[in-house]
Amino acid sequence: MSSDSLSAPAKLTFLTAEETSISVEFTPQPEVKYYELAWKQYPQSWQDAESMTLQNNNDSLITADAIDLLPATTYCVRITPFGGDDKSGPPSPDMIVDTEAVSCTPQSKSCCVVQ
């Protein structure tokens, strides 16, 4: 299948934000071989992002964690699909999330998606 027909998941779903990690999930597309989960501090460019590969095992949901993050910092998280030819499709909309502050009292957790 051509990467021209790959599409990013409709959106990442925010699960949790801890002091040093952010957890998200999404519904994989059957034509995608694998996804790249990428994260960066909000002001950085995507060229400076950290990333990890997530294999598509045709599960109903893929859950992933951006790790080794700094506490009390704003991050952008996104995924990019890759087809059988290892060419990428468009990335998902950026999810902007704050990690928890150290020794912070639990509060409601939220995020926003930039379209």
VOPAGU-2260 file (C-alpha; in pm, 1 decimal, decimal comma):
REM VOPAGU-2260
SITE   aa  ch    i         X         Y         Z
SITE  MET   A    0       0,0       0,0       0,0
SITE  SER   A    1     132,2     344,8     -86,1
SITE  SER   A    2     213,4     590,4     190,7
SITE  ASP   A    3      -4,8     841,3       0,0
SITE  SER   A    4    -308,2     656,1     137,7
SITE  LEU   A    5    -186,9     645,1     498,8
SITE  SER   A    6    -368,9     861,1     744,2
SITE  ALA   A    7    -285,0     952,6    1100,3
SITE  PRO   A    8    -529,5     840,6    1367,6
SITE  ALA   A    9    -815,9    1081,4    1418,5
SITE  LYS   A   10    -657,0    1191,9    1745,9
SITE  LEU   A   11    -443,0    1087,0    2035,5
SITE  THR   A   12    -636,2    1024,6    2354,1
SITE  PHE   A   13    -476,7    1162,6    2669,3
SITE  LEU   A   14    -450,6     909,7    2953,8
SITE  THR   A   15    -218,8    1048,5    3222,6
SITE  ALA   A   16      61,6    1295,1    3288,1
SITE  GLU   A   17     304,8    1216,5    3566,5
SITE  GLU   A   18     621,9    1399,6    3673,2
SITE  THR   A   19     838,7    1229,6    3407,8
SITE  SER   A   20     595,8    1065,2    3165,7
SITE  ILE   A   21     287,7    1121,7    2950,6
SITE  SER   A   22      59,7     833,1    2848,7
SITE  VAL   A   23    -160,0     837,1    2538,0
SITE  GLU   A   24    -360,4     589,6    2334,0
SITE  PHE   A   25    -499,5     575,2    1982,5
SITE  THR   A   26    -680,1     344,8    1742,3
SITE  PRO   A   27    -439,9     208,1    1478,3
SITE  GLN   A   28    -524,1     192,0    1110,0
SITE  PRO   A   29    -494,8    -158,4     952,0
SITE  GLU   A   30    -279,5     -39,3     658,4
SITE  VAL   A   31     -11,4     105,3     890,3
SITE  LYS   A   32     296,7    -110,0     960,3
SITE  TYR   A   33     417,3      95,3    1257,8
SITE  TYR   A   34     388,3     435,8    1421,2
SITE  GLU   A   35     647,0     674,9    1555,4
SITE  LEU   A   36     550,5     840,2    1883,8
SITE  ALA   A   37     742,7    1168,4    1911,3
SITE  TRP   A   38     757,9    1424,0    2192,2
SITE  LYS   A   39     937,2    1751,9    2247,5
SITE  GLN   A   40     934,2    2044,6    2484,0
SITE  TYR   A   41     681,9    2299,1    2360,4
SITE  PRO   A   42     925,8    2562,7    2222,3
SITE  GLN   A   43    1157,5    2312,0    2048,9
SITE  SER   A   44    1135,4    2212,3    1683,0
SITE  TRP   A   45    1029,6    1861,8    1583,8
SITE  GLN   A   46    1386,1    1795,8    1461,5
SITE  ASP   A   47    1490,8    1798,0    1830,9
SITE  ALA   A   48    1215,9    1557,0    1937,3
SITE  GLU   A   49    1264,1    1224,5    2114,6
SITE  SER   A   50    1078,0     929,4    1964,5
SITE  MET   A   51    1000,4     560,6    1983,3
SITE  THR   A   52     860,4     306,1    1737,3
SITE  LEU   A   53     524,4     138,8    1805,1
SITE  GLN   A   54     450,1    -174,9    1603,1
SITE  ASN   A   55      95,1    -211,7    1474,5
SITE  ASN   A   56     -21,1    -555,7    1591,4
SITE  ASN   A   57    -377,5    -480,3    1478,2
SITE  ASP   A   58    -490,4    -434,3    1837,1
SITE  SER   A   59    -801,2    -226,8    1894,1
SITE  LEU   A   60    -594,9      35,0    2081,9
SITE  ILE   A   61    -226,6     116,5    2113,6
SITE  THR   A   62    -113,2     269,0    2442,7
SITE  ALA   A   63     224,9     442,6    2462,2
SITE  ASP   A   64     432,6     645,9    2705,4
SITE  ALA   A   65     658,9     942,8    2639,0
SITE  ILE   A   66     926,7     893,3    2906,1
SITE  ASP   A   67    1226,0    1060,3    3072,1
SITE  LEU   A   68    1050,1    1396,7    3074,6
SITE  LEU   A   69    1114,3    1696,5    3298,2
SITE  PRO   A   70     861,2    1774,5    3574,0
SITE  ALA   A   71     640,7    2083,8    3540,2
SITE  THR   A   72     720,6    2121,3    3169,4
SITE  THR   A   73     496,2    2165,8    2865,5
SITE  TYR   A   74     538,2    1901,6    2593,1
SITE  CYS   A   75     397,9    1841,8    2245,7
SITE  VAL   A   76     321,7    1478,5    2157,1
SITE  ARG   A   77     224,2    1334,1    1819,1
SITE  ILE   A   78     231,3    1012,6    1618,2
SITE  THR   A   79     326,4     952,5    1256,7
SITE  PRO   A   80     215,4     640,5    1060,8
SITE  PHE   A   81     453,4     440,7     840,4
SITE  GLY   A   82     347,5     196,5     569,2
SITE  GLY   A   83     504,4    -123,1     439,2
SITE  ASP   A   84     739,9      84,8     223,7
SITE  ASP   A   85     864,6     264,0     540,1
SITE  LYS   A   86     737,3     595,4     403,7
SITE  SER   A   87     547,6     814,6     643,9
SITE  GLY   A   88     197,0     950,8     627,6
SITE  PRO   A   89      88,2    1278,4     785,6
SITE  PRO   A   90     144,3    1321,6    1160,9
SITE  SER   A   91    -144,8    1348,2    1402,4
SITE  PRO   A   92    -242,0    1687,9    1544,0
SITE  ASP   A   93      -8,6    1795,3    1824,9
SITE  MET   A   94    -127,3    1718,9    2176,3
SITE  ILE   A   95       2,9    1973,6    2426,4
SITE  VAL   A   96      42,6    1841,4    2780,7
SITE  ASP   A   97     204,4    1964,0    3103,1
SITE  THR   A   98     390,2    1710,8    3317,1
SITE  GLU   A   99     317,9    1714,5    3689,1
SITE  ALA   A  100     525,3    1924,6    3927,6
SITE  VAL   A  101     734,9    1739,2    4186,1
SITE  SER   A  102     548,7    1680,8    4515,4
SITE  CYS   A  103     232,9    1833,2    4378,4
SITE  THR   A  104    -107,4    1754,3    4521,9
SITE  PRO   A  105    -307,9    1553,4    4265,6
SITE  GLN   A  106    -528,7    1776,9    4056,1
SITE  SER   A  107    -745,6    1722,5    3753,4
SITE  LYS   A  108    -535,1    1644,9    3448,5
SITE  SER   A  109    -608,1    1783,1    3107,7
SITE  CYS   A  110    -457,4    1857,0    2770,9
SITE  CYS   A  111    -542,8    2020,1    2441,6
SITE  VAL   A  112    -501,6    1919,2    2079,0
SITE  VAL   A  113    -377,2    2175,7    1827,9
SITE  GLN   A  114    -554,3    2128,8    1494,7
